[in-house]
């Protein structure tokens, strides 16, 4: 898609940011911020920066988002029709109306299936909300529109692979994931999608070979590398090798971004549920301290779920700040995100807190009540199954009374 810009240098910078987005390298937002501030004709840079921040859990009131929204308002009359559709979609995302944003980006992609940014926004926002059909449609549409062996086709095959896996169509997902890797062996999203398939099918050895056995290919893709190591850790937990999984946690899951901390939190929680890996008390304290420094809180249910696991596993001022902050945050119950916090996130984190406190009956009841709508917090099926595992542990403890994990 052609973008409005003040000159070729601006266009080059924008396209470099888009390339980083798809190769999971660098820092696309860091490239876009000075561009958005300096080029009064640049619109898509602001759209992309806002979207990435919102999906990263940044509050809509954050100055960077407010400033970029102001730029979009000032530049709106001069944008193309294609750009206008992106602007309207990202405005809905800022308002927490994630379902509306998906629909609007999907419409933009229907008008131009070669708009890889629209396709990526549909895919990522569906991942952010646990929505299936639009991302399936967008990826299939993009494959039909692209030259068979092109980079664009490879991207779309990788996106379709994960989308199919999320609805249980693993055989088809594997075919598309392999096709994407045939086109580009460094397509980490496709490799990641295949890991999901193998995990669903219990193919531990295949998963470890696909990931740990090819680490030299993806170790520099900094935007996803932490999460890939998380998948390796999952396979080790599944093998019952808690000690090796703990080494992955300590040596590989080093990102302190909110989603990086979610990976570490998730793996540590799963290790405790599944294995006897020794004391983890100091690790929970360290994680809670890191979560306390995160500004992205009470805006993304997926992030709050993981922060709650860390803070429920410790005590002190950091935990108090988290619980009090959540209690005082007033979400608009009319938007998708507001409804998600009201109907899913609040009872979910209460269930996590009850589990850690040893009140297994309350934990089982609270977690059972959110299972059907859990997809609304976002993340993948594999990521969200931590709630089902915790619910199962709570239920087993109620049925066979014993002291459950507590702090």
N, C-alpha and C positions, 0 to 999 in steps of 0.2 A: 504494500500500500504506500502510495506517495504521501510524504509528510510535509506540512508547511514548516519552513525554516528560513532564517535570515541569510543563509549562505551554505555553501557545500561543507564547510567545516562543521557546522551544526548538524547537518544531516549525517555526516560521518560519525560524529560523537553519539548521536541517537542510535544509529545502527550498531555501533560497537556495544552499547548498553544492551540492546536486544540480543546480540550475539552472546554476550556474557550470560544473559538470562537462560538461553537455551543450552549453553555449554556448562552451566553451573560453575562459572569461574569469575574471579574478580569481585566487583561490587557495583552492580548496575545503578543503584540509587546514588552512590557517590559520584558516578559519572554524570548522572542526570541533573543533580541539584544545581551545580554552577551553570549548566546549559539552560535550565529553566529560568534562572535568575537573569541571565544576560541576553537571551534571544527573545525579543518581544513577539516573534512570529511562531515560536515553538509551542505547540500544543500537546502533541503526543508524548513528549518527555514528561510533562506534568501529569498527564493521565497515568502513565506507567508508574511514575514515582509514587503517586497517591495510592494506586491499586496495590503495589507491593507493600507499602507501609500498612494499609488497612488489613491485608491478609497476613501481615506479620504481627498483628496485634497492637499496632500503634493507635493511640486514642485519636478519634476524629478532631479533637480540639488541639492536637499537637501543632505548634507553630509552623512546622514544615508543611503539614497538610493544609492548614488555613492559608498559608501564603500561596501554595500552588493552586488552591481553589480560586483565590483572588485573581491569579494570573489567567486561569481559564475563563473567568467571568469577563475580564478585560479583553481577551482575545477571541471570545466566542463568535462574534459577528464576522470575523475574517477567516474562519476555518472552513474546510471542505465539508460536504455532507457526510463523508465517511468519518472524518474526525469528530464531527458533531455527535455522531452515534456513540463514539467512545466517551466523549465528555459526559453525555447524559447517563451512560452506564456507570461511570465512576462516581458521579454525584449520588446515585442511588446506593452504591456501595458505602460511601461515607455516611449515609443516613441509616446504615444497618439493614437496608432492604436488599439483602444479598440475593434473594430469589428474583427480584426485579432486575438487578444488575446482570445476573446470568441470562435472563430472557433477552435483555437488550443487546448484550454482546453476542448472543446466539443469532439474533436477527441480523446484526452486522455481518456475522460470518456467513450466514445464508446468502446475503447480498454479494459477498466477496469471499469465497472459500479459500482464496490465496492469501487472505489477511492472517498471517501467522500470529500476530499479536492478539487479534480477536479470538482466534482458536485457543491460544494459550490462556487467555483470561477466562474463557468458558471452562477449560479444563481445571485450572487452578481454583476458580471460585466454586466449582462443583466439589473439588477435594476439600475446600474450606467449609462446605455445608453438608457433605455426605449425599450429594445429589447425583443421580446416575444418567438419566436419559439424555440430557443436553450434551454431556461430554462424549457419550457414545456416538450421537448424531454428528457432532462437530468433527470428530476424528475421522469417521467414515467419509464424511463429505470432503474433508481435506485430502484424503487418499485419492478419491475419485478425481479431484481437480489437479493434482500434482503429477508431474512426470514420474514414471514408475520408479526410477532409481535416483531421484533427486533428493537433496537434503530435506526438502519440505515433506516429501513422502516418508522419509525415514522418521522425521519428528512425529508425523501423524500416526505411523504404525506403532511407535513407542507409546504415544498417548492412548491409542486404542487398546493396546495390550493391557495397560493398567486399568482402563475403564471396563474392559471385559472381565478381568480378574475380580474386580470389585462386585460384579453381579454373578460370580460363580461360573463363568464360562471359561474355564481354565485352559482347555485344549485350544480354543480359538486364540486366547490371550497368548499362549506360548508361540503359536504360529506367527502372530504379528510382532511379538518381541524379537523372535529370531530374524524375521525379515528386516526389522529396524537395525539390528546388529550386523546383518549382511551389508546393509547400505553404509553404516558407520559403526565400526567396532568400538568407538569411544562414546557412543550414545549411552550415557549413564542412566537416563530415565528408562530406557528400554531394558537395560541390564537390571535395574531396580524392579521393573515390572515382572521380569522373569523370576526374580528372587521371591516375589510375592506368590507367584504360581507354584514354585517348588515348595514353599512353606505350606501352602494349602494342601498340597499332595503328600506332605511328609517326606519329601526328597531331600533329606538333610545333606547328604554327601554332594548331590548336584548343586545345592544352594551354596555350600561352602566353597566348592570348586569355582562356581560362577563368580563369587565375590572375593573371598580371601585369596583364592588362587590366581586372581587377575589384578591384585591391588596396584601393581605398577601402572596399570592403564588409567586408573581413576583417582590416584592419590593426590593429584594436583587440582581436582575439581572441587574446590574448597566449599562451595555452597551446598554440596550434597554428601561430601565424604564422611562427615560425622554420622549421618543417618545410615549410610551403607555399613559402617562398622556396627551400628546398632543392630542391623539385620544379622550380621555375623554373630553378635552376642546372643541374639535370640536362638540361633541354631545351636550354639553351645549349651544354652540353658535346656533346650529340648533334648540334647544328648545327656543331660544330667551332669554336665561338666561346669559346675558353678564356679570353680576356681579359675578356669580359663575365661569364663564370661566376666568374672570380676577383673581379670587383667585387661580385657578389652575395655571395660568401664574406666579403669584407672589410667590406661595408657593411650587409648584411642578416642574416647568420648570426651574431648577436651574443649569443645566449643562452649562458650558462655552466652551465646545468643539464646533467646527464649526457646526456640525449637531445638537447639542443641541441648539445653538443659532438660527439655522434655525427653529427649532420647536417653540421657543419663538417668533421669528419674524413673522412667519406664523400665529400663533394664534392671536397675537396683531393686525395684519393687517386685519384678518377676523373679529375680534370683531368690529373694526371700520367700516368695510363694512356693517355688518349685524345688529348691535345693537347700543343702546345709553347707553354706559357704563361709561360715564363720561370722564374727561380729561385723556389723555394718553401721554401728551407731555413729562413728565419727564421719562416715560418708554422708549420712543424712544431715548432720549438722553443717557440713561443708556445702551440700547442695542447697539447704535452706538459706544459708548466708548468700549464696550466689543468686537465688531467686529473689531475695530481698532487695538486690540491686537492680532488678529488672523493672523498667518503667512500663512494660507492656502487661498490664494486669487488668482484669475485669472487663476486657473488651473481646476476648476470644475464649470460648468455652474449652477448647482443646488445651490451651495454655493454662487456664485456671485449674483444670482437672489435675494436671501434673504438678503445678505449684502447690495445690492442696495436699498431694501425696507427701511432698517434702515437708510442708509446714505441719501436717498432722503427725509426722514422725519425729517432731522435735517440740520444744517448748521455748518460750522466751519472747522477746520483743518483736523479732521478725515475724513469728507466727501470729502474734497479736495484731500486728499491722496488716497482715494479709486478711485475717478473718474480719477485722473491723472494717477494712476497706471494702470488702465484698458486701458486708451488711449495709454499708452506707451508700453504695453505688446504686443509683436509681436508673434502671434501664427502661427505655420506652417500650412498653409491652405491645405496641402495635407493629413494630418492625420484626423482621425475621430474627435478627440477633437479640432483640429485646425479649421476644417470646422464648427463644432458646435459653436465655439466662433464667427466665422465670419458671419455665416448666421442666428444664433438664439440668442446667448447671447447678443451681442452688441445691436441689435434692441430691444430686450426684456428689457434690463435695461434702454434703452432710453425711452421706453414706460412707464416704472415704474416712471422714473424721471419726465416725462411730466404729468403723472397722479397726482403726488404730487404737481407739480407746478400749477395745475389747468388748464392745456392745454388739455382738454378732447378730442378734435378733433384729435390732434396729438397722444395722448395716444391710442385712439380707433384704429387709422390707424396702428400704430406700433405694437400693441398687436395682431391685426387681422392678420398681416403679418407673425407672428411666430407660430400661433396656430397649423398648420398642422405638423410642424417639432419640436414642443415643447418637444416631448418625448426624443429627443436627449440629453437634459440636465440631464436626469436621474430622479430618484425618482419615486414614484407611481402615478397612475392616480389621487388618492385622493389628494396627495401633489401638483400635478401640476394644479389642477382645480382652484387654487387661481388665476391663470392668466385669466382663463375664467370668473371668478367672477369679477375681476378687469376690464376686457374688457367690461363686461356687465354694470358695474357701469359707465364707461366712456361713453359708447354708450347711456345709458339712460340720462346722463347729457347733451349730445349733442342734443338729441331729445327733451328733456325738460330742457331748459337752467336753470341752478342753480349753485350755488357755490359747487363744489365737494370738497372732502377732500384735503386740501393743507397745506403746511408748509411755 
